[in-house]
Amino acid sequence: MRGTCMMLILWGMLSACGPRLIPTGIEIDRHLTFEAVKAEPDAHKGKWMIVGGEIINIQNLKEMTEIEVLEQPLVSGRYPSKTRLSRGRFILVATAFLDPELFKPGRQITAAARVFGGRSKTIGEALLIVPLYEEPQIHLWPTESMPRYAHDHWPDVDIGVRYGHPHGW
Protein backbone atom coordinates (compact mmCIF):
# COMPACT_ATOMS: atom_id res chain seq x y z
CA MET A 1 0.00 0.00 0.00
CA ARG A 2 2.77 2.41 0.97
CA GLY A 3 4.59 1.63 -2.32
CA THR A 4 1.42 2.38 -4.31
CA CYS A 5 1.00 5.74 -2.57
CA MET A 6 4.62 6.64 -3.27
CA MET A 7 4.20 5.70 -6.94
CA LEU A 8 1.08 7.87 -7.23
CA ILE A 9 2.85 10.82 -5.63
CA LEU A 10 5.87 10.37 -7.91
CA TRP A 11 3.62 10.05 -10.99
CA GLY A 12 1.79 13.26 -10.01
CA MET A 13 5.06 15.14 -9.60
CA LEU A 14 6.48 13.92 -12.91
CA SER A 15 3.28 14.59 -14.84
CA ALA A 16 3.73 18.27 -14.00
CA CYS A 17 7.08 18.31 -15.82
CA GLY A 18 7.34 19.77 -19.33
CA PRO A 19 5.02 22.27 -20.96
CA ARG A 20 1.29 21.54 -20.84
CA LEU A 21 0.56 21.28 -24.58
CA ILE A 22 -2.15 18.67 -24.80
CA PRO A 23 -5.73 19.90 -24.44
CA THR A 24 -8.30 17.64 -22.83
CA GLY A 25 -9.80 15.14 -25.27
CA ILE A 26 -6.81 15.00 -27.63
CA GLU A 27 -4.87 11.78 -27.89
CA ILE A 28 -1.25 12.10 -28.97
CA ASP A 29 0.05 9.24 -31.12
CA ARG A 30 3.27 8.55 -29.19
CA HIS A 31 4.44 6.00 -31.76
CA LEU A 32 4.20 8.38 -34.71
CA THR A 33 7.58 9.77 -35.75
CA PHE A 34 8.54 12.90 -37.66
CA GLU A 35 10.29 10.69 -40.25
CA ALA A 36 7.07 8.74 -40.89
CA VAL A 37 5.01 11.93 -41.35
CA LYS A 38 7.69 13.44 -43.58
CA ALA A 39 7.75 10.29 -45.77
CA GLU A 40 3.95 9.99 -46.08
CA PRO A 41 2.12 13.04 -44.69
CA ASP A 42 -1.27 12.12 -46.17
CA ALA A 43 -1.14 8.63 -44.61
CA HIS A 44 -1.05 10.20 -41.14
CA LYS A 45 -3.56 12.98 -41.69
CA GLY A 46 -5.64 13.71 -38.59
CA LYS A 47 -3.19 12.20 -36.09
CA TRP A 48 -1.84 14.34 -33.24
CA MET A 49 1.83 14.45 -32.30
CA ILE A 50 4.36 16.66 -30.52
CA VAL A 51 7.01 18.36 -32.66
CA GLY A 52 9.58 21.04 -32.05
CA GLY A 53 12.53 22.93 -33.38
CA GLU A 54 13.83 26.35 -34.33
CA ILE A 55 11.65 28.92 -36.09
CA ILE A 56 12.96 29.68 -39.58
CA ASN A 57 10.18 31.96 -40.85
CA ILE A 58 6.73 33.27 -39.94
CA GLN A 59 4.17 34.46 -42.45
CA ASN A 60 0.89 36.11 -41.48
CA LEU A 61 -1.71 35.52 -44.16
CA LYS A 62 -5.26 36.87 -44.39
CA GLU A 63 -6.87 34.18 -42.22
CA MET A 64 -3.95 32.24 -40.77
CA THR A 65 -0.33 32.29 -39.70
CA GLU A 66 2.26 29.84 -40.97
CA ILE A 67 5.38 29.13 -38.94
CA GLU A 68 8.17 27.31 -40.75
CA VAL A 69 10.29 25.30 -38.32
CA LEU A 70 13.58 23.43 -38.62
CA GLU A 71 12.71 20.20 -36.80
CA GLN A 72 14.90 19.21 -33.87
CA PRO A 73 14.43 16.06 -31.78
CA LEU A 74 12.88 16.79 -28.39
CA VAL A 75 14.82 16.08 -25.20
CA SER A 76 14.04 16.54 -21.50
CA GLY A 77 11.11 18.84 -20.84
CA ARG A 78 10.13 18.63 -24.55
CA TYR A 79 12.86 21.14 -25.39
CA PRO A 80 14.21 20.99 -28.98
CA SER A 81 17.77 19.63 -28.95
CA LYS A 82 20.42 21.77 -30.60
CA THR A 83 22.95 18.95 -30.32
CA ARG A 84 21.09 16.38 -32.43
CA LEU A 85 20.69 16.55 -36.20
CA SER A 86 17.48 17.92 -37.69
CA ARG A 87 15.41 15.55 -39.80
CA GLY A 88 13.87 18.30 -41.93
CA ARG A 89 11.37 21.14 -41.84
CA PHE A 90 7.69 21.42 -41.04
CA ILE A 91 5.04 24.12 -41.08
CA LEU A 92 2.59 24.92 -38.27
CA VAL A 93 -0.66 26.47 -39.53
CA ALA A 94 -2.49 28.55 -36.89
CA THR A 95 -5.87 30.21 -37.47
CA ALA A 96 -4.88 33.17 -35.28
CA PHE A 97 -2.54 36.10 -35.84
CA LEU A 98 0.82 35.33 -34.22
CA ASP A 99 3.04 38.35 -33.70
CA PRO A 100 6.30 38.07 -35.68
CA GLU A 101 8.09 40.04 -32.95
CA LEU A 102 7.43 37.15 -30.55
CA PHE A 103 7.82 34.33 -33.09
CA LYS A 104 11.17 35.50 -34.48
CA PRO A 105 13.49 33.26 -36.48
CA GLY A 106 15.90 31.53 -34.12
CA ARG A 107 13.35 31.02 -31.30
CA GLN A 108 12.77 27.49 -30.03
CA ILE A 109 9.21 26.18 -30.25
CA THR A 110 7.38 23.00 -29.23
CA ALA A 111 3.83 22.20 -30.34
CA ALA A 112 1.19 19.51 -30.08
CA ALA A 113 -0.49 19.60 -33.49
CA ARG A 114 -2.57 17.56 -35.91
CA VAL A 115 -1.01 16.29 -39.15
CA PHE A 116 -2.69 18.16 -42.00
CA GLY A 117 -0.77 16.79 -44.99
CA GLY A 118 2.28 17.96 -46.88
CA ARG A 119 3.39 20.74 -49.20
CA SER A 120 6.04 20.84 -51.91
CA LYS A 121 8.73 23.41 -51.16
CA THR A 122 11.85 24.33 -53.10
CA ILE A 123 14.93 24.99 -50.99
CA GLY A 124 17.83 25.99 -53.20
CA GLU A 125 17.46 23.59 -56.12
CA ALA A 126 15.99 20.75 -54.04
CA LEU A 127 12.26 19.99 -54.09
CA LEU A 128 11.09 18.70 -50.71
CA ILE A 129 7.80 17.59 -49.19
CA VAL A 130 7.31 19.52 -45.94
CA PRO A 131 4.77 18.21 -43.39
CA LEU A 132 1.94 20.58 -42.42
CA TYR A 133 0.43 20.59 -38.94
CA GLU A 134 -2.79 22.36 -37.96
CA GLU A 135 -4.39 23.52 -34.70
CA PRO A 136 -1.01 23.85 -32.97
CA GLN A 137 -0.96 24.09 -29.20
CA ILE A 138 2.22 26.15 -28.99
CA HIS A 139 4.90 26.51 -26.34
CA LEU A 140 7.35 29.28 -27.27
CA TRP A 141 10.53 28.92 -25.25
CA PRO A 142 12.06 31.92 -23.47
CA THR A 143 14.81 33.76 -25.32
CA GLU A 144 17.27 33.65 -22.41
CA SER A 145 20.12 31.19 -22.61
CA MET A 146 19.11 27.57 -22.96
CA PRO A 147 17.68 26.24 -19.68
CA ARG A 148 19.79 23.77 -17.70
CA TYR A 149 17.25 21.00 -18.19
CA ALA A 150 17.34 21.31 -21.98
CA HIS A 151 20.58 19.33 -22.15
CA ASP A 152 20.09 15.66 -22.94
CA HIS A 153 21.45 14.53 -19.55
CA TRP A 154 19.39 16.75 -17.22
CA PRO A 155 16.18 15.67 -15.45
CA ASP A 156 12.79 16.25 -17.06
CA VAL A 157 11.75 19.57 -15.49
CA ASP A 158 10.12 22.56 -17.19
CA ILE A 159 9.40 26.14 -16.26
CA GLY A 160 8.37 27.79 -19.51
CA VAL A 161 6.32 30.68 -20.79
CA ARG A 162 3.47 30.03 -23.19
CA TYR A 163 2.55 32.40 -25.98
CA GLY A 164 0.32 32.46 -28.99
CA HIS A 165 -2.43 29.97 -28.32
CA PRO A 166 -5.68 31.61 -29.45
CA HIS A 167 -7.91 29.79 -26.95
CA GLY A 168 -5.76 30.09 -23.82
CA TRP A 169 -4.39 27.17 -21.85
N, C-alpha and C positions, 0 to 999 in steps of 0.2 A: 504494500500500500504506500509506504513512504517513498519507494522508488518511483511509483507511478506519479505521485504528487511532484516529485523533483523533476521528472521528465516533462510534465505539463507546464511547470514554471519555466524550465529551460526553453521549451518550445515557444511559449508566449514571449519570452525575452528575444529569442532569435527571430521570430516572425516580425518584430518591429524593426529589424535591420534592413537597410536598403530603402530606396525611395518607394513610396506607395503609388504605384502606377496602374494597378489593375482595379477597375471599377467593379462593383458588385454585379454578379450575373455574367461576367465575361470569363471564359475558360481559355487560358493560355495553353497552346500546344507546346509542351516542354520538349518534345522529341523533334520538332520541326527546326531545321537548321537554315542559316542564311544561304549556304551553298545550295541546298535543295530548292529554295525559293528562287534564287538567282538562275538556276538551271531550267526550272519549269514554273514560272510565276503563275500561270493560269491554272495549273494543276492544284495549287494550294490556295486559290482564291477563297476568301471568307474566313480563313484560319487566323487566329490571333497569336502573336509572338512578341518577344521583347528584343529590340535591336538598339544599337547605339553606335556612336562614333563622333567624328569631328565635322562640324558644319562647314561645307564648302561654299554654298550659295543659298540665298533666300530670295524668292520672287513673289511679290504680292500681286495677285491677279484680281480681276473684278469681283469674283465670288469665292476666292480661296487663296491660300498661301501654300507655296511649295518650298520645302526645305531639302536641298540636296546635301547628302551626308556621305562622308567617306567612312564606310563601315569599319569598326574596330571590335574585336572580341571583348565581351564583358568579363570583368574580374570581380573581386570582392565589392560588395555594395552596389553591384550593377554599373560600375564605373567603366567607361571604355578604356581599354588598355592601349597605351602608347608604345608599349614594348613588344607587342605581337603584330604580325603582319595583317594588313587589311585584306579582306577577301573581295572587295569591290565597292560599289556605290549603291545607294538607294535613295528614294525620294519619299518624304512624308508629305501627305496632302491634307491640310487642315482647312476646315470651312470658315475659320475665323481669321481676322487680320492679326498677324504676328509682327510685332515691331522689329524692323531690321537693326535697330540700335541695340536691342537685347539679344537677338539671334544673329550675331555677327559671325562671319567666317572665322574659324579657329576655336570657337566655343565647343565644349563637349556636351553631348546630348544623349539621353536614353529615353526610349519611348516604348510603350505597349501599343501595338497597332495591328490593324487587320490587313492582311494581304489583299491588294486590289488588282494586281496583275503586273504587267511589265511595260516598259516603253523603250523603244530604240533610241540610242543617244550616241552621237559621234564625239569621240574624245581624241583630238589629234586626227589621225587617219583611221583609227579603229572604230568599228561599229559595235556597240555593246547593247545588251538587254539589261536595263536597270529596273530592279523591283520597285513597285509602287506600294505604299502602305497608306491606308486611310484611317480616319478617326483616331489620330494619335493622342495618347495620354502622355504628355511630355514632361520630362524632368530635365531642366536646363541647369547644368552644373555651374557653381560659382566660378568667377574668373580668377580668383586668387590662385596661388600655386596649388598644384595637385595635392589633394588631401592625403594624409598618411595612409589611410586605409585603401587607397586606390592602387597601391602596389600589389602585385600578385601574391605576396607572402603575408600580408596583413590580415587581421580578422575581418569578418563581414560586419561592418558597422557603417551607418550612414547618417550624416546630418547635412541635408541638402536644402536648397531653396527651389521651389517650384514656380515656374512661370508659364504663361501662355495657354493654359487649358481653358477653353471658352466656357465650360460648365462648372468650373471650380473643382475642388478635390473632395 
